[in-house]
Amino acid sequence: MRVKRALAVTALAAPLVIGCAGLASAQEDLDANFGEGQFVADQNGSGVADTNSAVGADGLQHTDFWIWSDDTGVSGAFAGSGATWQNG
């Protein structure tokens, strides 16, 4: 249950991370990046989760995923988005 809760909190925090990265990149030639990962392996199963955001002069991107495996099978989810623009 802790892993699901941690994954939910991470997913809900992603838009805030993107917003903060966007503010940080307001200056010309400034890049902002954020990455966070977590993994667990114990008697209940194993899983991994990761969130990454980046903003730079050419655009922005965000990815978020999780994978969980236990005696009932394997499950997971992935979300990704991005945008690019031309300067000048």
C-alpha positions in Angstrom: 0.0 0.0 0.0 2.9 2.4 0.7 4.2 2.0 -2.9 0.8 2.9 -4.3 0.5 5.9 -2.1 4.0 7.0 -3.0 3.2 6.6 -6.7 0.0 8.6 -6.3 1.8 11.4 -4.6 4.5 11.5 -7.2 1.9 11.6 -10.0 0.0 14.4 -8.4 3.2 16.4 -7.8 4.3 16.2 -11.5 2.4 19.3 -12.7 3.9 21.4 -9.9 7.4 20.2 -10.9 6.8 21.2 -14.5 5.5 24.6 -13.4 8.5 25.3 -11.2 10.9 24.2 -14.0 9.1 26.5 -16.3 9.6 29.5 -14.0 13.2 28.6 -13.5 13.8 28.6 -17.3 12.4 32.1 -17.8 15.9 33.4 -18.3 17.6 33.0 -21.7 20.0 30.0 -22.0 18.9 28.5 -18.7 17.9 24.9 -18.4 16.0 23.3 -15.5 15.8 19.5 -14.8 14.2 17.3 -12.2 14.3 13.6 -11.7 13.1 11.3 -9.0 13.1 7.5 -8.8 12.2 4.8 -6.4 12.4 1.0 -6.3 11.4 -1.8 -4.0 11.9 -5.6 -3.9 10.7 -7.6 -0.9 8.5 -10.7 -0.1 5.4 -8.9 -1.5 6.8 -8.2 -4.9 9.0 -5.7 -6.7 8.5 -2.4 -8.5 10.0 0.7 -9.8 8.8 4.3 -10.4 10.3 7.3 -12.0 9.4 10.9 -12.8 11.5 13.3 -15.0 10.9 16.9 -16.2 13.2 19.1 -18.2 12.8 22.6 -19.6 15.3 24.2 -21.9 15.8 26.7 -24.7 14.3 24.3 -27.3 11.3 23.0 -25.3 10.1 21.0 -22.4 9.3 17.3 -21.6 7.9 15.2 -18.8 7.8 11.5 -18.3 6.3 9.5 -15.5 6.0 5.7 -15.1 5.7 2.8 -12.7 5.9 -1.0 -12.9 4.9 -3.5 -10.2 5.3 -7.3 -10.2 4.0 -9.8 -7.7 2.5 -13.2 -7.6 -0.6 -12.0 -9.4 1.3 -10.7 -12.4 2.9 -7.5 -13.7 1.2 -4.1 -14.0 2.3 -0.5 -14.8 1.6 2.8 -16.4 3.4 5.4 -18.5 2.7 9.0 -19.3 4.8 11.3 -21.4 4.4 14.8 -22.9 6.6 17.4 -24.4 6.7 20.5 -26.6 9.4 22.1 -28.7 9.6 25.6 -30.1 11.9 27.6 -32.3 13.7 30.6 -31.0 14.1 33.7 -33.1 
